Amino acid sequence: QVQLVESGGGLVQPGGSLRLSCVASGNIPRNYDMGWYRQAPGKERELVATIRLGLTTYAESVKDRFTISRDNAKNTVRLQMNSLKPEDTAVYYCNTRWPYSNYTLDYWGQGTQVTVSS
């Protein structure tokens, strides 16, 4: 069983920055995905960014503004968010995806609220 605990959300003005952190209990193999998703009110949960073996993927809407990083020794993944926009307002969830022979299993954190507003 993997537990993920996020921190770092809050209220920020447009154009500001926040950094989210997620600490995992236990070891997350470095070849397993870790990432961030978000869900705005009335919308489906969407991928923000993932990282595995140093390779990163980003949603088009956050490219060049957000940076995902990972510290395998500390089982931590971070999301640096710059130039925040009101449309970035959402609950942000940390995720790790574990592959098995016939399926994958997603673990989720409890979520942290990010609100971008003046």
C-alpha positions, 0 to 999 in steps of 0.5 A: 500500500502506497500513501501520498501526502501533498502540500504547498497549495494555497491562494495566489494572485495571477502571475504568481508562483507556487510549489507543490510537494508530494511525499510517498510512503515507502520506496517508489521504483524510479521506473514507475510513473509519478505525477500530478493531476488536477480537477476543477469544479465541474470538470474531469480530472486531467493530467498536468505532468508526469515523470519517469526515469527523468523523462517528463510529459506536460499538458499543453496548457502548462508547458513552459510554466510548470516544471515537475521534478523528482527526488528518488532518494526521498520518494518525493515529487514536486511541481513548480508552478509559475505564471499562474492563471485563474484557469489553473485553479483546481484541486491538485492530486499527486499520483503514482502508477504501478504496473502489473502483468495485466493491469496498472494500479493508481495511487492518489493523494488526498489533494491540495487546493490551488486558487489563482485569483486577484 
